[in-house]
């Protein structure tokens, strides 16, 4: 049966299904989010905002400016940049003659942006959602829709200086978020290619074999070897030689060991890669993070566009759900990145090269860890930043409360009041306590006549009277004391 006939029969079946559904009446509506996505409550969002604040402040501390790009790109822009992961790209229906796909990451759109605007150098950060048609694992922070926080340096600079700063940024962010112990694995694509060549891998299989090695952080060597031999068609002896190398990790000692390998040093790529790694480890020491960095030959990074140094930050021994007796496991990579010197040239006129290096923080996994920690330790999370609640001690003071709120808002003080005309004072105090509002401003008829207000410290329940003319100044003093505690 030809394709036209098959399509005709499919359309008939779909029409018949639609008719049957109409006869059955309206279906019960299912309230759920799409597979691999989730809603976020106010408490969830408060935690996420704190994480973003740490990340953005770190990016800005290192001199980055920000950009934004569309959530979808021309499909041709994304095609051929991700290796085997290209199958995870979400394709959209034809939109008026344009074949579009949802962005898979923020790196390829950044390279397109640099080429399109003829930029020679830029240091930028970008925080936005990306989309992957992957099998989700929600408890481990693996989603189909998720945020990435990217930092990239584009331009011609001396070797390993921007690369080392990217690693320092990872170190500052993970330390600032207090996510527990972590290690930053580093490797070099040229060293991997040199190993593959030395072991006898045909050059046209470098990237597929690299993609297989990339799975070593998720599975055992036996499984990776099986994929190399049975799926990728690699000689078993060649696979065994690769296995000897990718089991190695260390620091300067590993560089020395590889430099003593005559077979390996016969490959120019390996020599160049080890020279870079030696410099990178030196700079990491100067940046005070040598104890957090591990030269690990099992690190491969499956994406095709990497050309030099590659790295991943992995959390160690983290509980991934809220129960206190949950299994302690690694949550996997929470940050990855590397050097991609040829990606901009794929889009630029005359293939103009703009060297780039960058990193991407996988914040969803970090959120999973911090959410579990907050539940386990029963940490209270404020969902608003309200500083002052304007309360009335008597009825019929809504107008006066509104006037007070206006004065406080004009003074840039975060203020709330009850939306009831005559709320009970006890209910107003209870609202402050439940929502962690540090200060309450109370007015009654006597306070209005004396031109004063009462300031109530919500946590201590202590009250004191202050003149209306000094109210803003006294509130700020009181807030500074409350917030310090």
Secondary structure, 3 states (H helix, E strand, C coil): CCHHHHHHHHHHHHHHHHHHHHHHCCCCCCCCCCCCCCCCCHHHHHHHHHHHHHHHHHHHHCCCEECCCCCEEEHHHHCCCCHHHHHHCCECCCECCECEEECCCCHHHHHHHHHHCCCCCEEEEEEEEEECCCCCEHHHCECCEEEEEEEEEECCCCCCHHHHHHHHHHHHHHHHHCCCCEEEEEEEHHHHHHHHHHHCCCHHHHHHHHHHHHHHHCCCHHHHHHHHHHHCCCCHHHHHHHHHHHCCEECHHHHHHHHCCHHHHCCHHHHHHHHHHHHHHHHHHHCCCHHHEEEECCCCCCCCCCCCEEEEEEECCEECCCCCCCCEECCEEEEEEEECCCCHHHCCHHHCCCCEEEEEECHHHHHHHHHHHHHHCCCCCCCCCCCEEEEECCCCCHHHHHHHHHHHHHCCCCEEECCCCCCCHHHHHHHHHHCCCCEEEEECHHHHHHCEEEEEECCCCCEEEEEHHHHHHHHHHHHHHHHHC
